[in-house]
């Protein structure tokens, strides 16, 4: 998923995605411009495009996905 897909979202969806990802990165001590931060942004955009529109639900879905992904990539 390219971050260019972010441009296909509505303004309010972009605000939700960026706020959720910034909080996730802060909570997990990850730089938003690092590999995991970019991956979280890409995943948040994918989740939003798939229909996850509320900030609390998006935050939960993103956290769940990132936890599961951590088990797939234990070296990160």
C-alpha positions in Angstrom: 0.0 0.0 0.0 1.4 3.3 -1.0 1.1 6.4 1.1 -0.3 8.0 -2.1 -3.5 6.3 -1.1 -3.8 8.8 1.7 -4.7 11.3 -1.0 -7.8 9.4 -1.9 -9.2 9.9 1.7 -11.5 12.7 2.7 -10.0 15.5 4.8 -11.6 14.3 8.0 -10.3 10.7 7.3 -6.8 12.0 6.8 -7.0 13.9 10.1 -8.2 10.7 11.9 -5.5 8.6 10.3 -2.6 11.0 11.1 -3.8 11.5 14.7 -4.2 7.8 15.3 -0.8 7.0 13.8 0.9 9.8 15.7 -0.5 8.6 19.0 0.5 5.0 18.2 4.0 6.0 17.4 4.2 8.1 20.5 2.8 5.3 22.7 5.2 2.8 21.3 8.3 5.1 21.2 8.6 4.8 17.4 9.5 7.7 15.1 6.7 8.4 12.7 9.2 8.7 9.9 10.9 5.4 10.7 10.2 2.1 9.1 7.6 1.0 11.7 6.0 4.5 11.7 5.6 4.4 7.9 4.3 0.9 8.1 1.7 2.0 10.7 0.6 4.9 8.5 0.3 2.6 5.5 -1.8 0.1 7.5 -4.0 2.8 9.0 -4.7 4.1 5.5 -5.6 0.5 4.4 -7.9 0.0 7.3 -9.6 3.3 6.7 -10.1 2.5 3.0 -11.5 -0.8 4.1 -14.2 1.0 6.1 -12.7 1.7 9.6 -13.8 5.4 10.0 -13.9 6.1 13.7 -10.8 7.1 15.6 -11.2 4.7 18.5 -12.0 1.8 16.2 -9.1 2.6 13.9 -6.7 2.9 16.9 -7.8 -0.5 18.2 -7.5 -2.1 14.7 -4.1 -0.6 14.1 -2.8 -1.6 17.5 -4.1 -5.2 17.0 -2.5 -5.4 13.6 0.8 -4.0 14.7 0.9 -6.5 17.7 0.2 -9.4 15.3 2.8 -8.1 12.8 5.4 -8.0 15.6 5.1 -11.8 15.9 5.7 -12.2 12.2 8.8 -9.9 12.3 10.3 -10.5 15.7 13.6 -8.9 14.8 12.0 -5.4 14.6 
